[in-house]
């Protein structure tokens, strides 16, 4: 059985610059492609916006508040990384029988289990990636974890972010994941006390190791489906005729 190695790559005051972490990912990815055991990089970033391949221009922050905006080679749209948010980059070789969607669902399921460890009920919203809370008396439907990946030569890159006690004011500067009709939250906001990155690390390691052992698992029932946000055309109506 292949052992999943968890590697802290920069947490707290040692938060790692996004571009440096991206370079680290590429190096580990090459090693895993060549046969090394899979690695999960766990870290925090200084404030940064990363724009996936499907990001529309209007979704970018007009004023990023001093944070960089970096175009990346993963799928998905724009998201934010910053202090108080645990970022995980699983760099694993997908078994032949595992499709990319299956892998994403397993990462989502691991994060759902992490939230449950803190008494926060979450699930998937079909049509929208990531991990969500249902609308309730505390607020609208809201996202607590985002996922965006890339698979190259059968090995994954990029991964997930889980909001622990990140400053949500950063999310007011852009359209998170291109979804304007829902909110964003943190474990701290939902639990009613500070839940820091260090506190969630053991739970994240446990559930990721379990789900990425590729055994059968019981999926958490989904919430109600939501349509994917429409793409914004940059072509004038007269030019579309």
C-alpha positions as CSV (number, residue, x, y, z in Angstrom):
1,X,0.0,0.0,0.0
2,X,1.4,3.4,-1.0
3,X,1.9,5.8,2.0
4,X,0.5,9.4,1.6
5,X,3.1,11.8,3.0
6,X,1.9,15.0,4.5
7,X,4.4,17.8,4.4
8,X,4.0,21.2,6.1
9,X,5.3,23.7,3.5
10,X,4.7,27.0,5.3
11,X,2.2,27.8,8.0
12,X,1.5,30.8,10.2
13,X,4.4,33.3,10.1
14,X,6.1,31.0,7.6
15,X,3.3,31.3,5.1
16,X,4.7,30.6,1.6
17,X,4.5,32.9,-1.4
18,X,2.1,31.5,-4.0
19,X,4.6,31.4,-6.8
20,X,7.2,29.7,-4.6
21,X,4.7,27.1,-3.6
22,X,3.7,26.6,-7.3
23,X,7.4,25.9,-8.1
24,X,7.5,23.5,-5.2
25,X,4.4,21.7,-6.5
26,X,6.0,21.3,-9.9
27,X,9.1,19.7,-8.4
28,X,7.2,17.3,-6.3
29,X,4.9,16.5,-9.2
30,X,7.9,15.5,-11.3
31,X,9.1,13.2,-8.5
32,X,5.6,11.5,-8.2
33,X,5.4,11.1,-12.0
34,X,8.8,9.3,-11.8
35,X,7.4,6.9,-9.1
36,X,7.9,8.6,-5.7
37,X,5.2,8.2,-3.1
38,X,2.3,10.8,-3.2
39,X,2.7,14.0,-1.2
40,X,0.1,16.4,0.3
41,X,1.6,19.9,0.8
42,X,-0.2,21.7,3.6
43,X,0.4,25.5,3.9
44,X,-0.9,29.0,4.1
45,X,-0.3,31.8,1.6
46,X,0.1,35.6,2.1
47,X,-3.0,37.3,0.5
48,X,-3.3,36.4,-3.2
49,X,-6.0,35.9,-5.8
50,X,-5.5,33.1,-8.3
51,X,-7.5,33.0,-11.5
52,X,-8.2,29.6,-13.1
53,X,-8.8,29.1,-16.8
54,X,-12.5,29.8,-16.7
55,X,-12.3,33.2,-15.0
56,X,-14.2,36.0,-16.7
57,X,-12.8,39.5,-16.7
58,X,-15.6,41.0,-14.6
59,X,-14.9,38.4,-11.8
60,X,-11.4,39.8,-11.1
61,X,-11.0,42.3,-8.2
62,X,-11.1,45.9,-9.4
63,X,-9.1,46.7,-6.2
64,X,-7.1,43.7,-4.9
65,X,-6.1,45.6,-1.8
66,X,-2.4,45.1,-2.5
67,X,-2.7,41.3,-3.1
68,X,-1.3,39.8,-6.3
69,X,-3.7,38.5,-8.9
70,X,-2.1,35.4,-10.6
71,X,-3.3,33.4,-13.6
72,X,-2.9,29.7,-13.0
73,X,-3.2,26.5,-15.0
74,X,-5.8,24.8,-12.9
75,X,-9.5,24.5,-13.8
76,X,-12.2,26.7,-12.3
77,X,-12.5,30.4,-11.7
78,X,-10.9,33.0,-9.4
79,X,-10.5,32.4,-5.7
80,X,-8.6,33.9,-2.7
81,X,-5.9,32.5,-0.5
82,X,-4.6,34.1,2.6
83,X,-3.7,33.8,6.3
84,X,-6.2,31.7,8.3
85,X,-7.0,29.5,5.3
86,X,-5.6,26.0,5.1
87,X,-4.4,25.2,1.6
88,X,-3.7,21.6,0.6
89,X,-2.0,20.5,-2.6
90,X,-2.4,16.7,-2.9
91,X,0.1,15.5,-5.5
92,X,-1.0,11.9,-6.1
93,X,-1.0,9.5,-9.0
94,X,-4.6,8.5,-9.9
95,X,-5.2,4.8,-10.2
96,X,-6.3,3.6,-13.6
97,X,-9.8,3.0,-12.3
98,X,-10.2,6.4,-10.8
99,X,-11.5,9.2,-12.9
100,X,-10.8,12.9,-12.2
101,X,-14.3,13.5,-11.0
102,X,-14.0,10.6,-8.6
103,X,-10.9,12.2,-7.2
104,X,-12.5,15.6,-6.7
105,X,-15.5,14.0,-4.9
106,X,-13.1,12.2,-2.5
107,X,-11.3,15.4,-1.6
108,X,-14.7,17.1,-1.1
109,X,-15.8,14.2,1.1
110,X,-12.7,14.5,3.2
111,X,-13.4,18.2,3.8
112,X,-17.0,17.5,4.6
113,X,-15.8,15.0,7.2
114,X,-13.4,17.6,8.6
115,X,-16.2,20.1,9.0
116,X,-18.3,17.5,10.7
117,X,-15.5,17.0,13.3
118,X,-16.1,20.6,14.3
119,X,-19.9,20.2,14.4
120,X,-20.5,21.9,11.1
121,X,-22.8,20.1,8.6
122,X,-21.8,20.5,5.0
123,X,-22.3,18.8,1.7
124,X,-21.8,19.2,-2.1
125,X,-24.0,21.4,-4.3
126,X,-24.3,19.7,-7.7
127,X,-23.3,22.1,-10.4
128,X,-20.9,23.9,-8.0
129,X,-17.6,22.5,-6.8
130,X,-16.4,22.7,-3.3
131,X,-18.1,22.2,0.2
132,X,-21.1,24.2,1.2
133,X,-23.5,25.0,4.1
134,X,-27.2,25.2,3.4
135,X,-29.1,28.5,3.8
136,X,-30.4,28.9,7.3
137,X,-31.2,31.6,9.9
138,X,-27.5,32.5,10.0
139,X,-27.2,33.4,6.3
140,X,-27.6,32.3,2.7
141,X,-26.1,29.2,1.1
142,X,-22.4,29.7,1.7
143,X,-19.1,28.1,0.7
144,X,-16.5,27.0,3.3
145,X,-14.0,25.1,1.1
146,X,-13.0,25.6,-2.6
147,X,-11.4,23.0,-4.9
148,X,-9.5,23.5,-8.2
149,X,-7.2,20.9,-9.7
150,X,-5.0,20.0,-12.6
151,X,-4.0,16.5,-13.7
152,X,-0.8,16.1,-15.8
153,X,0.6,12.7,-16.7
154,X,-1.9,11.1,-14.4
155,X,-0.7,13.0,-11.4
156,X,-2.7,15.7,-9.6
157,X,-1.7,19.3,-8.8
158,X,-3.3,22.3,-7.0
159,X,-6.1,21.2,-4.7
160,X,-8.3,22.7,-2.0
161,X,-8.6,25.6,0.5
162,X,-10.5,25.4,3.7
163,X,-11.5,28.6,5.4
164,X,-10.6,28.3,9.1
165,X,-10.4,31.9,10.4
166,X,-9.5,33.8,7.3
167,X,-10.5,37.5,7.0
168,X,-13.7,37.4,4.8
169,X,-13.3,41.0,3.9
170,X,-11.0,39.8,1.1
171,X,-13.9,38.1,-0.5
172,X,-15.8,41.5,-0.9
173,X,-13.3,42.5,-3.5
174,X,-14.3,40.0,-6.2
175,X,-16.9,37.4,-7.2
176,X,-15.7,34.2,-5.5
177,X,-15.5,31.3,-7.9
178,X,-17.8,33.3,-10.2
179,X,-20.8,32.7,-7.9
180,X,-22.6,35.9,-7.1
181,X,-25.8,34.5,-5.5
182,X,-24.2,32.8,-2.5
183,X,-21.9,33.6,0.4
184,X,-18.6,32.6,1.9
185,X,-17.9,31.5,5.5
186,X,-15.3,30.1,7.9
187,X,-15.2,27.4,10.5
188,X,-14.7,30.1,13.1
189,X,-17.8,31.9,12.1
190,X,-19.9,28.8,12.1
191,X,-18.6,27.3,15.3
192,X,-18.6,30.6,17.2
193,X,-15.0,30.6,18.3
194,X,-11.6,30.8,16.7
195,X,-10.7,27.7,14.8
196,X,-7.2,28.1,13.5
197,X,-5.3,26.3,10.8
198,X,-3.2,24.3,13.3
199,X,-6.3,23.0,15.0
200,X,-7.8,21.4,11.8
201,X,-4.5,19.8,10.6
202,X,-5.0,16.5,12.3
203,X,-8.5,16.1,11.0
204,X,-7.5,17.0,7.5
205,X,-4.6,14.5,7.5
206,X,-6.9,11.7,8.9
207,X,-9.7,12.1,6.4
208,X,-7.5,12.7,3.3
209,X,-5.4,9.6,4.1
210,X,-8.7,7.6,4.4
211,X,-10.3,8.9,1.2
212,X,-7.2,8.8,-0.9
213,X,-6.5,5.2,0.0
214,X,-9.0,4.6,-2.8
215,X,-11.3,2.3,-0.8
216,X,-15.1,2.4,-1.1
217,X,-16.8,5.1,0.9
218,X,-20.3,6.3,1.7
219,X,-20.9,9.7,0.1
220,X,-22.6,12.4,2.0
221,X,-26.0,13.2,0.4
222,X,-25.9,16.3,-1.9
223,X,-27.8,19.5,-1.3
224,X,-30.2,20.8,-4.0
225,X,-28.4,21.3,-7.4
226,X,-27.6,24.8,-8.5
227,X,-26.8,25.9,-12.1
228,X,-23.3,26.7,-12.9
229,X,-22.7,30.5,-13.3
230,X,-23.1,31.5,-16.9
231,X,-20.1,32.7,-18.9
232,X,-20.1,36.4,-19.8
233,X,-19.6,36.9,-23.5
234,X,-17.2,39.6,-24.6
235,X,-18.6,39.8,-28.1
236,X,-21.0,42.6,-28.9
237,X,-24.6,41.4,-29.6
238,X,-24.4,42.7,-33.2
239,X,-21.3,40.5,-33.7
240,X,-23.0,37.3,-32.6
241,X,-25.5,37.3,-35.5
